[in-house]
Amino acid sequence: MSRRTIVVVEDEATIVGAVASRLRSEGFAVETAATGPDGVALCARVAPDLVVLDWMLPGFDGIEACRRIQAERPVPVLFLTARDAEADVLVGLGIGADDYVTKPFSPRELVARIHAVLRRTARAAEEPAPSRIALGRDVLDLDGRRLLRDGVEVPLTPTELDLLATLAGRPGRAFSRDELLAEVWEWRTGGSTRTVDSHVAALRRKLGADVVRTVPGHGYALGDRA
């Protein structure tokens, strides 16, 4: 079995060195680039299994790089960012990122996040659920891994699809944030509940405020669309 390839697009040499060294020690093949244009070209050339992408890059920023990478070929993207404002996070999630890590971070944490994203991607590809779920105007097509609104596909990231499918699979269930971290992100410990909040906010922005219901003092549940 060939090694999975990770592309790291980051202009700070110390971060690149630490991340690449840790990923290689975990058995990944690692390719690196230091600018937005070089990162896009590298991804087109090597077709990575996952991209670690800095927010601020020379040439053009990580947002534009993510758009171009995803337009060429859908691939999981994990952002590195010093910006933790919710609006900034939502921009990244909205254009196709699957997760983000806020600087400063430990290489060990980053590797754990990468493994979680890759597990979700593999699970989604190998074990699609054999059904569709109607959510008002929307149809969650679990076989096809897509959401349709009036027959037109709404672009969602793999993580957003997993989150919506988890909530829609048990519409009467209120999930705590920790439960969602465990089921969707496969984090047993150490995950930030802000990750859940950010993805819920992204779903609401794309699909409407009523798609996910907040359960005060607990977490989230599917909204009242069905």
Buried (B, 14 or more C-beta within 10 A) or exposed (E): EEEBBBBBBBBBEEBBBBBBEBBEEBEBBBBBBBBBBBBBBBBEEEEBBBBBBBBBBEBBBBBBBBBBBBEEEEBBBBBBBEBEEEEBBBBBBBBBBBBBBBEEBEBEEBBBBBBBBBEBBEEBEEEEBEEEBEBBEBBBBBEEBBBBBEEEEEEBBBBBBBBBBBBBBEBEEBBBBBBBBBBBBBBEEEBBEBBBBBBBBBBBEBBBEEBBBBEEEEBBBBBEBE
